[in-house]
Amino acid sequence: MDTDRIRSIQGELARMGLDGWLIYDFHRTNDVAVSFLNLEGIVTRRSFYYIPTSGTPIAFVHNIEKKPFEKLPGEKFYYSSYRILEEKLRKTLTGKKRLAMEYSPLGRLPYIGKVDAGTIELIKSYGVEIVSSADLVGKFDACLDDEQIIMHKEAAVKVNEIKDAAFVFIKDRLISGKKVIEYDVAQFILESFNKAGMVTDHSPICGVRENGGNPHYEPTAEYSIEIKKDDLILIDLWAKFDKPRAIYADMTWMAFAGNSVPEQYVRDFTLVTMARDAAVDYITLNWDKKKIFGYAVDDVCRGVIMADGSDLYFTHRTGHSIAESVHGPGPNIDNLETEDRRRLMPGHLFSIEPGLYFDDHGVRTEIDVLITENGPEVTTQPVQKDIVLLFD
C-alpha cells in the first residue's frame, strides 16, 4: 500500500459518493483486509484502517501489535482499552454519512461479508450508513496488472500442454495393457507441474464413471478407479509458475478412451459447451452497452441448461475468480450459491465452467476469461469443442 494507491482509492470513493472505506479485522478473520493491507506477523487484536475520501488515512492499532501496520500510509492511533478505541472511532466518524466495509447485505456474498454483526452495529451507532466494499475490493485487490496477465497466459499454455500429455499418458498405458488408475494420472500431472516450475494448491482431478459425476472428487492412492477402454475421462487441472505474484490458469477437458463417443456423452457435452459459449457471447455483446455483473453471466449460462430441463444436474456456480490463488478475491460468476453483484472490470480473470453430474458419469468444460478494456478474452486456448477421442 502506497500513497499513489491511496489517492486512486480516494478517487473511486468520491466517484461512488462515499465518505470513506473502513477496513476492519480481528484475528485475521477478514482475509480481505489481511491481503489488501499486506498484514504480516502476529495480528490477533482488533484493527481498523480508515481511508477517507479526502485527507489522511488513519490506522487504529492495538499497542502490542504496532509492527504489522507501521508501513501503512497515514496516521497511527494506538490503543489498549476498547473504551478508548470506541471513543476515537466515534470522534473520527462523526459527521460521516456513508462508509464502505466488508459487509454483504442479507449475507448474499459471504466472500465479502467479513465484518461481524456487532462491529457493524457499533459503526452504525455513530450515525453512519454502511455499504458493501465489494466493488472496491474488486477494483483494487482483484485486477491483474500487465505483468501478472503475461504470467497467467504463460501458465495457461503450459497447463494446456500438461493436459495433453496426461491424455497421452492414459492412452499409452491402455495400449500397453498396463493398469492405470485415476490417481496415477493425478500424480503424472503433479510431477509435470514440478518439472515445469509450477505449483498448485491441491491435487488435480481425474474422474471416470461415477467419479466424473462428483465435481470435487479427489483421486487418492486408497480410493481410485481403474481407467478402462470406452471410459469417459474428466481432467480438471490448475497451476501457476512458482514466482512472486504469479497467477493461476485453470481448465477442464473431457476425453473418451475409445474411437466413437456414445450419443449421450455427446449430447451432454454439447449442452455445456453451448452454455459456456453463451456466457462469453453475453459479455462480448453487452460490454459496450452496460455494466456486466457476475450474477448476470451465471444467469445466461445456467439459462441454456435450464431451457434443456437439465438444470438439476448443474449443481455449482458457473465460475470463480482467479488470481494469485485459484479462487481469487474478485467477482465470481454466480447467482446460485451466492448472489454476486460485483461488476466485472478490466483486469478481472475468472473461469466459466458449466457441468452436468449424473450417478454414472459427469461432463464439464472450463475456460479462463480475462476482462480487457475491449471486453472478454478467452486465455485458455484452444477452447474444447468436442470430446477428445484417445483412439481413432
C-alpha positions in Angstrom: 0.0 0.0 0.0 1.5 3.4 -1.0 0.3 6.9 -1.3 -0.5 6.6 -5.1 -2.8 3.7 -4.3 -4.4 5.6 -1.6 -5.1 8.5 -4.0 -6.6 6.1 -6.5 -8.9 4.6 -3.8 -9.9 8.1 -2.7 -10.9 9.0 -6.3 -13.0 5.9 -6.5 -14.7 6.7 -3.2 -15.6 10.1 -4.4 -17.0 8.7 -7.6 -19.1 6.3 -5.6 -20.4 9.0 -3.3 -18.8 7.6 -0.2 -17.2 9.3 2.8 -14.6 6.6 3.2 -13.6 3.0 3.4 -13.3 1.5 6.9 -11.3 -1.8 6.8 -11.7 -3.9 9.9 -10.0 -7.1 11.1 -9.9 -9.2 14.2 -7.6 -12.2 14.4 -7.3 -12.4 10.6 -11.0 -13.2 10.2 -11.2 -10.6 7.4 -8.9 -12.1 4.8 -9.7 -9.2 2.5 -8.1 -6.8 5.0 -5.1 -9.1 5.6 -4.4 -9.4 1.9 -5.2 -5.9 0.9 -3.2 -4.3 3.7 -0.5 -7.0 3.5 -0.6 -7.7 7.2 2.3 -9.9 8.3 3.3 -11.2 11.6 1.1 -11.6 14.7 -2.3 -9.9 14.2 -4.7 -11.0 16.9 -6.3 -7.8 18.1 -9.0 -5.6 16.6 -7.7 -3.1 14.0 -9.3 -0.5 11.7 -7.8 1.3 8.7 -9.8 4.2 7.6 -9.3 5.7 4.2 -11.3 8.9 3.9 -12.5 10.2 0.6 -10.2 13.2 1.2 -7.5 13.7 3.8 -5.1 11.4 5.6 -5.8 7.7 6.4 -5.7 6.6 10.0 -4.9 3.2 11.4 -6.4 2.2 14.8 -4.0 -0.4 16.2 -3.5 -2.2 19.5 -0.4 -1.2 21.4 1.1 -4.7 21.3 0.7 -5.1 17.5 2.2 -1.9 16.0 4.7 -3.6 13.7 2.3 -5.2 11.1 0.8 -1.7 10.5 3.9 0.5 10.6 4.3 0.7 6.8 0.8 1.8 6.1 0.4 5.4 4.9 -1.2 7.9 7.3 -1.6 8.4 11.0 -1.5 5.7 13.6 -3.7 5.7 16.7 -2.6 3.2 19.3 -5.0 1.9 22.0 -5.3 -0.8 24.6 -8.7 -0.2 26.1 -11.8 -0.8 24.0 -13.4 2.3 25.5 -10.6 4.5 24.1 -10.8 2.7 20.7 -14.6 3.3 20.5 -14.3 6.9 21.6 -11.6 7.6 18.9 -13.7 5.9 16.3 -16.7 8.0 17.3 -14.8 11.2 17.0 -13.3 10.2 13.7 -16.6 9.1 12.1 -18.9 11.7 13.5 -20.5 13.6 10.5 -19.7 10.8 8.0 -22.8 9.6 6.2 -21.8 6.6 4.1 -18.8 4.2 4.6 -17.8 1.1 2.8 -17.0 -2.0 4.9 -16.6 -5.7 4.2 -20.3 -6.2 4.5 -22.8 -8.2 2.4 -26.5 -7.2 2.5 -28.6 -10.3 3.6 -25.3 -12.3 3.6 -25.7 -13.0 -0.1 -22.0 -12.6 -0.8 -20.1 -14.3 2.1 -16.7 -13.7 0.3 -17.1 -10.1 1.2 -19.3 -10.3 4.4 -16.3 -10.5 6.8 -17.3 -8.0 9.5 -19.2 -9.4 12.4 -22.7 -8.0 13.2 -21.6 -6.4 16.5 -19.0 -4.3 14.8 -21.5 -3.3 12.1 -23.8 -2.2 15.0 -21.0 -0.2 16.6 -20.2 1.8 13.4 -23.9 2.3 12.7 -24.3 3.7 16.2 -22.2 6.7 15.1 -25.0 7.6 12.6 -23.2 6.0 9.6 -24.8 4.1 6.8 -22.7 1.1 5.8 -22.5 -0.2 2.2 -20.6 -3.1 0.8 -16.9 -2.7 -0.2 -17.4 -5.4 -2.8 -16.6 -3.3 -5.9 -13.7 -1.5 -4.1 -12.2 -4.9 -3.4 -12.9 -6.0 -6.9 -11.1 -2.9 -8.4 -8.2 -2.6 -6.0 -7.5 -6.2 -4.9 -8.5 -8.4 -7.8 -7.5 -6.6 -11.1 -4.4 -8.1 -12.6 -1.6 -5.9 -13.9 0.2 -6.4 -17.2 3.0 -8.5 -15.7 0.5 -10.8 -14.0 -1.5 -11.2 -17.2 1.6 -12.3 -19.0 2.4 -14.8 -16.3 -1.2 -16.1 -16.4 -1.1 -16.6 -20.2 2.2 -18.4 -20.0 0.7 -20.7 -17.3 -2.3 -21.3 -19.5 0.0 -22.5 -22.3 1.9 -24.9 -20.0 -1.2 -26.2 -18.2 -2.7 -27.0 -21.6 0.4 -28.9 -22.7 0.4 -30.9 -19.5 -3.3 -31.7 -20.0 -2.5 -33.1 -23.5 0.4 -35.1 -22.1 -1.9 -36.6 -19.4 -4.3 -37.9 -22.1 -1.3 -39.4 -24.0 -0.2 -41.0 -20.7 -3.6 -42.7 -20.3 -3.6 -43.8 -24.0 -0.1 -45.3 -23.8 -1.0 -47.2 -20.6 -4.1 -48.6 -22.2 -2.3 -49.6 -25.4 0.4 -51.3 -23.4 -2.1 -53.2 -21.3 -0.7 -51.6 -18.1 -3.2 -50.8 -15.3 -3.8 -47.1 -15.0 -6.0 -45.6 -12.2 -7.2 -42.0 -11.7 -4.6 -41.4 -9.0 -1.8 -42.3 -11.5 -3.0 -39.6 -13.8 -3.2 -37.0 -11.0 0.4 -37.9 -9.9 1.6 -37.6 -13.5 0.1 -34.1 -13.7 1.7 -33.1 -10.4 5.1 -34.4 -11.5 4.7 -32.4 -14.7 3.9 -29.3 -12.8 7.0 -29.7 -10.7 9.2 -30.2 -13.8 7.7 -27.1 -15.4 8.5 -25.0 -12.3 4.8 -24.7 -11.4 2.9 -25.0 -8.1 -0.7 -25.8 -7.3 -2.8 -25.6 -4.1 -4.4 -29.0 -4.4 -4.3 -32.3 -6.4 -5.9 -32.2 -9.9 -9.0 -34.1 -10.7 -9.1 -37.2 -12.9 -12.5 -38.8 -12.8 -14.2 -41.6 -14.7 -17.6 -43.2 -14.4 -19.3 -42.2 -11.1 -16.3 -40.2 -10.0 -16.7 -37.9 -13.1 -20.1 -37.0 -11.6 -18.5 -35.7 -8.4 -17.5 -32.1 -9.0 -14.9 -32.1 -6.2 -13.7 -35.6 -6.5 -10.1 -36.2 -5.4 -8.4 -39.4 -6.5 -6.2 -41.0 -3.8 -4.0 -44.0 -3.6 -6.5 -45.6 -1.3 -9.5 -44.9 -3.5 -9.2 -44.6 -7.2 -11.0 -46.3 -10.1 -9.1 -48.1 -12.9 -9.5 -46.3 -16.2 -10.6 -48.8 -18.9 -11.3 -48.7 -22.7 -14.5 -46.8 -23.5 -14.4 -44.7 -20.3 -15.4 -41.1 -20.4 -12.5 -39.1 -18.7 -12.7 -35.8 -17.0 -9.5 -33.9 -16.2 -9.5 -30.7 -14.2 -6.1 -29.1 -13.5 -4.8 -25.8 -12.3 -1.4 -24.3 -11.6 0.8 -21.2 -11.7 4.5 -20.6 -12.0 6.5 -20.6 -8.8 7.2 -16.9 -8.9 6.1 -13.9 -6.8 2.7 -12.5 -7.9 2.1 -15.4 -10.4 -1.4 -16.0 -11.5 -3.2 -19.4 -11.9 -4.5 -21.0 -15.1 -7.4 -23.4 -14.6 -9.0 -25.7 -17.2 -11.2 -28.8 -17.6 -11.2 -31.1 -20.6 -13.0 -34.3 -21.5 -11.7 -37.4 -23.4 -13.1 -40.8 -24.4 -11.0 -43.9 -24.2 -12.4 -45.3 -27.5 -12.9 -44.4 -31.1 -16.6 -43.4 -31.0 -18.2 -41.2 -28.3 -21.6 -42.5 -27.2 -24.5 -40.3 -28.1 -25.5 -39.5 -24.5 -22.0 -38.1 -23.8 -22.0 -36.1 -27.0 -25.4 -34.6 -26.1 -24.3 -33.7 -22.5 -21.1 -32.2 -23.6 -22.7 -30.2 -26.4 -25.1 -28.7 -23.9 -22.4 -27.5 -21.5 -20.3 -26.0 -24.4 -23.4 -24.2 -25.6 -23.9 -22.7 -22.1 -20.2 -21.8 -21.8 -20.2 -20.0 -25.2 -23.5 -18.2 -24.4 -21.8 -16.7 -21.3 -18.8 -15.4 -23.2 -21.1 -14.1 -26.0 -23.2 -12.2 -23.5 -20.2 -10.4 -22.1 -18.9 -9.7 -25.6 -22.2 -8.3 -27.0 -23.0 -6.2 -23.9 -19.6 -4.9 -22.9 -20.0 -1.5 -24.6 -23.7 -1.3 -23.7 -24.0 -1.7 -19.9 -22.3 -2.8 -16.8 -21.7 -6.6 -16.5 -22.1 -8.4 -13.2 -21.1 -11.9 -12.1 -24.7 -13.0 -11.3 -25.9 -11.9 -14.8 -23.4 -14.1 -16.6 -24.3 -17.0 -14.4 -28.0 -16.5 -15.3 -27.2 -16.6 -19.0 -25.0 -19.7 -18.8 -27.5 -21.5 -16.5 -30.4 -20.4 -18.6 -29.2 -22.6 -21.6 -29.1 -25.6 -19.4 -32.4 -24.8 -17.8 -34.0 -24.5 -21.2 -33.0 -28.1 -21.8 -34.5 -29.2 -18.5 -31.2 -30.3 -17.1 -30.5 -27.6 -14.5 -30.9 -30.0 -11.6 -27.7 -31.6 -12.7 -25.8 -28.3 -12.8 -25.1 -28.1 -9.1 -22.5 -25.3 -8.7 -21.8 -21.8 -9.8 -20.7 -21.1 -13.3 -17.3 -19.8 -12.4 -14.9 -18.4 -9.9 -12.4 -15.5 -9.7 -8.8 -16.4 -10.4 -5.7 -14.6 -9.2 -2.7 -15.5 -7.1 -4.9 -18.1 -5.5 -7.0 -20.3 -7.8 -10.2 -19.0 -6.1 -9.4 -15.3 -6.1 -10.9 -12.2 -4.4 -12.7 -10.8 -7.5 -16.2 -11.4 -8.8 -17.4 -14.9 -9.2 -19.8 -15.9 -11.9 -22.6 -16.9 -9.5 -26.3 -16.5 -8.9 -26.8 -19.9 -7.5 -24.6 -20.5 -4.4 -24.3 -16.7 -3.8 -25.7 -13.6 -5.5 -22.5 -11.9 -6.9 -23.4 -8.4 -7.9 -19.8 -7.3 -8.3 -19.1 -5.6 -11.5 -16.7 -7.2 -14.0 -13.9 -4.8 -14.7 -10.7 -4.8 -16.9 -8.1 -6.9 -15.2 -10.6 -9.4 -13.7 -9.9 -13.1 -14.5 -12.4 -15.9 -13.9 -13.5 -19.3 -15.0 -16.5 -20.3 -17.0 -17.2 -24.0 -16.2 -20.7 -25.4 -16.6 -21.1 -29.1 -15.8 -23.6 -31.8 -15.6 -23.3 -34.5 -13.0 -25.1 -37.8 -13.0 -24.8 -41.0 -11.0 -22.7 -42.8 -13.6 -20.8 -40.0 -15.3 -20.2 -36.3 -15.5 -19.2 -33.7 -18.1 -17.6 -30.3 -17.6 -15.9 -27.7 -19.7 -13.8 -25.0 -18.2 -12.1 -22.0 -19.7 -10.5 -18.9 -18.2 -11.7 -15.4 -19.3 -9.8 -12.2 -18.8 -11.7 -8.9 -19.0 -9.8 -6.3 -21.1 -10.7 -2.8 -21.9 -12.4 -4.1 -25.1 -14.3 -6.9 -23.4 -13.6 -10.6 -22.7 -10.6 -12.6 -23.9 -10.5 -16.4 -23.5 -7.0 -17.1 -22.4 -7.1 -20.9 -22.2 -6.7 -21.7 -25.9 -7.8 -23.8 -27.7 -11.4 -23.9 -26.5 -12.6 -27.5 -26.5 -15.5 -28.1 -28.9 -15.7 -31.9 -28.9 -14.8 -34.7 -26.6 -11.2 -35.9 -27.4 -11.0 -39.4 -28.9 -8.0 -41.3 -27.5 -8.3 -43.8 -30.3 -9.3 -43.1 -33.8 
